[in-house]
């Protein structure tokens, strides 16, 4: 199971760090991890991912330069550091993985977009950016 946490209410320009932990096995070391978000009335958007093979990353244009994804294998946790937050970043954020494939993030890098065809999803954490 995946557990996403770290959301909350923050003012525009503020920062939050989301965590995605795997409780049952070391999948975060072996599999790509993706972060997605969904705002009310909008489609789910792929935000960032990190490849298990080489640690390479992908960022959606909407968050590039403001968000940073990282992985701590010892803690079996993937982080999404979010800086310079904007009201349009308000959404429920989910982490996901797919044991069927170790090339999800490399595909996103090549295509310039993330597929949401992931097998396992965390429960989501709410991020609200508002003054």
C-alpha positions in Angstrom: 0.0 0.0 0.0 1.0 3.6 -0.6 0.4 6.3 1.9 0.5 10.0 0.8 0.8 12.7 3.4 2.0 16.2 4.0 -0.8 18.2 2.5 -2.4 21.2 4.1 -3.3 24.9 3.8 -0.6 27.2 2.7 -0.5 30.8 1.5 0.5 31.7 -2.1 4.3 31.6 -2.3 4.6 29.1 0.5 6.0 25.5 0.5 4.9 22.1 1.4 6.6 18.7 1.2 4.5 15.7 0.3 5.6 12.2 1.3 4.7 8.9 -0.4 5.5 5.9 1.8 5.2 2.2 1.0 4.3 0.2 4.0 4.5 -3.4 2.8 7.5 -3.7 0.6 10.4 -1.9 -1.0 8.6 -1.0 -4.2 9.8 2.5 -4.1 13.3 1.2 -4.8 12.3 -1.1 -7.6 9.5 0.8 -9.3 8.8 4.2 -10.8 6.7 6.5 -8.6 4.4 9.2 -10.0 2.7 12.1 -8.4 -0.7 13.2 -9.8 -3.2 15.8 -8.7 -6.9 16.4 -9.3 -8.7 19.6 -8.7 -12.5 19.8 -8.4 -14.1 19.7 -11.9 -10.8 19.0 -13.6 -9.1 16.0 -15.0 -6.3 14.2 -13.2 -2.9 15.7 -14.1 0.4 14.0 -14.0 2.7 16.3 -12.0 6.1 14.5 -11.6 7.7 11.1 -11.6 11.0 9.5 -10.7 12.4 6.5 -12.5 13.6 3.5 -10.5 16.3 2.6 -13.0 18.4 5.7 -12.8 16.6 8.3 -10.6 15.8 10.5 -13.6 12.7 12.7 -13.3 9.9 14.3 -15.2 8.0 17.4 -14.4 4.8 18.9 -15.9 5.4 22.3 -17.4 3.0 23.7 -14.8 5.3 22.8 -11.9 8.7 22.8 -13.5 11.2 24.9 -11.6 9.0 24.9 -8.5 8.5 21.3 -7.6 11.2 18.7 -6.9 10.7 14.9 -6.6 13.2 12.8 -4.7 13.6 9.4 -3.2 14.9 8.1 0.1 15.5 4.4 -0.4 16.4 3.8 3.3 13.1 5.2 4.4 11.2 3.7 1.5 9.7 7.1 0.8 9.4 9.4 -2.2 9.0 13.2 -1.6 7.5 16.0 -3.6 8.9 19.3 -2.4 6.6 22.1 -3.6 7.8 25.7 -3.5 6.4 29.0 -4.7 2.9 27.5 -4.5 0.1 29.1 -6.4 -3.7 28.9 -6.0 -3.9 26.8 -9.1 -1.8 24.2 -7.4 -4.8 23.5 -5.1 -5.9 19.9 -5.6 -5.8 16.4 -4.1 -2.4 14.9 -4.7 -1.9 11.2 -5.2 1.2 9.0 -5.5 1.1 5.9 -7.6 3.2 3.1 -8.8 3.0 0.2 -11.3 4.9 -3.0 -10.6 4.1 -4.1 -14.2 6.5 -1.6 -15.7 9.8 0.0 -14.8 9.7 2.4 -17.7 6.7 4.7 -16.8 8.8 7.7 -16.0 11.2 7.2 -19.0 8.1 7.1 -21.2 6.9 10.3 -19.7 10.2 12.0 -20.3 10.1 10.9 -24.0 6.5 11.8 -24.5 6.4 15.0 -22.5 3.4 13.8 -20.6 2.5 11.2 -17.9 0.1 8.4 -18.4 -2.1 7.7 -15.4 -2.2 4.0 -16.2 -0.7 3.0 -12.8 -1.8 0.0 -10.8 -1.4 1.1 -7.2 -2.6 4.5 -5.8 -2.3 6.2 -2.5 -5.3 7.6 -0.8 -4.5 11.3 -1.7 -3.6 14.3 0.4 -5.3 17.7 0.1 -3.2 20.7 -0.8 -5.0 24.1 -0.6 -3.2 27.3 -1.6 -5.1 30.3 -0.4 -4.6 33.6 1.4 
